[in-house]
């Protein structure tokens, strides 16, 4: 009860910060591809490969995630 009361007091006074991870984003978006870290990085590499002319052939290959 003491820990809960302390947390409630911190929230009420505005001294609490909630940090959530990718799991919340994945669940909240219905498993959207960019909601996970791997998906976000994969999307970024694909975007760069598509929109940045002059990248060497195969530039994105070493960056691929499993």
N, C-alpha and C positions, 0 to 999 in steps of 0.2 A: 504493500500500500504506500509506503514512503517514497519509493521510486516513481510510482505512478503519479502521486500527488506533486512531486517535484517537477516531473515532466509537464503536467497540466499547468503548473505555475509558470514554468518557463515559456510555454506556448502562449499563455494569457498575457504575459508581459512583453511578448515579441522578441524574446531572447532565444528562440529555437530555430534551427535551420534543418530542414528536411532534405536529405540527399538520397535520391533513388537511382538505381542502376538500370541497365539495359533491359532487365527482365520486366520491369514495369512498362517500359516503352513497347516492348514486344507484345505483352499482353494487351495493353491499351490500344494498340493499333491493329489488333487481329493478325499479328505475325507479319507485319509489313516488312519487305526485304531490307529496307534501310534502318529499321529499328534496332538491329543488333550491331555491335561494333564490327564484326566481320562483314555484314551486309553493307554498312556505311562505307567502310574502306574499299570494298569491292566496287561499289557504285562510284566512288571518287576516282578510282583508277580507270574504270571504264569511261567516265566522263572526260578525264584528261586525255585518254587515248583517242577519243572521238573529236574533241574540240580544240586540241592544241597541235597545230600543224608543226611538222619538223621534228617530232619525237622519233628517235631511232626505231627501226623495225623491231618488234618484239619487246619494246620498252615495258609493257605491262606484264609480260610473262613472269619475270622473277617476283613480281608483287602479288601474284595470285595466291589466294588463301584456299585452304582445303575445303 
